[in-house]
Amino acid sequence: AQSVTQLGSHVSVSEGALVLLRCNYSSSVPPYLFWYVQYPNQGLQLLLKYTSAATLVKGINGFEAEFKKSETSFHLTKPSAHMSDAAEYFCAVSDRTSGTYKYIFGTGTRLKVLA
Amino acid sequence: KAGVTQTPRYLIKTRGQQVTLSCSPISGHRSVSWYQQTPGQGLQFLFEYFSETQRNKGNFPGRFSGRQFSNSRSEMNVSTLELGDSALYLCATRKMADSNTEAFFGQGTRLTVV
C-alpha cells in the first residue's frame, strides 16, 4: 500500500530564510505526488504536482519540489520565507496502480514564520 | 471561474441526529471525492463519485454515505451522529478521473456534534 511520511509536524523559520518541508513516499512504482497548503479555516490549495515529467517542479508562490526516486522523496522548498507562508502543508500521493484515484495524505507540517 | 462550493460552512448537530452536506463542483468537473479532516486522524478519504457512480470507498462505517447527481453535484450523509464525527469535511473535485489530474478543494463544512 502507498503511504506518505512528512517529517516534522511543526517547522519554524525566520522571515527571509530557506523553507524546507520534507516528504517521503512509499510505493512500488513512482507515484503521482502533490503538495497542498491549508490556511486556517480554509480548504486545501494546490501548490504543485509531480506526474513523471520534470523531476524539479515549480509551483505557485515561489515554491518548488524535487522528485528523487533514489531517496523516495519529494521535499518542498522556498528560498525565502514570507510571513504569508505561515500555514499547514500537506504532501499527498495519488495511487496510479490500483485505479482508486484517492489521495493519501501525510500528517501535515505546520509552518511558522518568525519576524 | 467559480470554485468548489460546499454548503453549509458550519453545522452544529446533536448526537443521534443525521446530517447532509452538499458539494457543487467546478463546472466541467465530474469526479467528486470527500475527505474527513480531524486533528487526531488527519485527512482521510471517505468516497469518490464519478458520473453518479461510487468508484471507491474509504474505511468508514456504513453511517457515512453519499451520492452524486446528474449535474455532478454531490451530497454526503452521516446518520446517527457520534461525537467523534466532529470534523472538517472537505470536498474535492477533478475534471477527469485520472489519478494525475489535480483535485480542487472546497472550503469545507465544519461539523460539530454535541
Interface residues (C-beta under 8 A of the other chain):
Chain A: Y32 F34 Y36 N41 Q42 G43 L44 Q45 L46 K49 T51 S52 F90 S94 D95 R96 G99 T100 Y101 K102 Y103 I104 F105 G106 T107 G108
Chain B: V4 Q6 S31 S33 Y35 G42 L43 F45 E48 R55 N56 G58 L90 A92 R94 A97 D98 S99 N100 E102 A103 F104 F105 G106 Q107 G108 R110
